[in-house]
Amino acid sequence: MAHARPKDLADLSELLARIRTLPGLKETQTGIFYRSGKGFLHFHTRQGERWADIREGPNWGEPVPLPFGADSQAQVAFLAVVRERLARPL
């Protein structure tokens, strides 16, 4: 499945800016982050829905929905999931 395009992430500019500040992550393309040379976080869209795949230790965790137009509360909750999963060893 293809990754979300930059235009599909336009409403997440503040969230992506916060993710970019997290230690150990490298953004190779808009919204595609690597950790220690392995994919860590990326987004997908399909039929008007958007979600993220975020690594949970050595494996991919359950997809995390992040709807288009997600409010600040939803984005803060998403960032908390990213931080929690980033804290786990690979």
C-alpha positions, 0 to 999 in steps of 0.5 A: 500500500502506498504512503500518503502524499504530502498534500494528504498531510497538509493539515498535520504541519504542527504535528509533523514539526513536533515529531521532527524534534523527537530524538532518534528519528530521521524524516526521509520524505514528508511524513516518513520517519526512520529510526536506526535505519528502520522504518518507524512511522508513516501514513496511509490514506484510502477512501477518505480515511487516514492512519499511521503505521508506527513500529512497536518495538521490532514489529509494526504495531496496530495502525493508529487512525488520524482522521483528516481535520483531526483537532488538537486533542487528537493530534496530542493523543497521537503524539503521545502514542508516537512517544510511547512507541519510540521509548520501546527498544527495537 
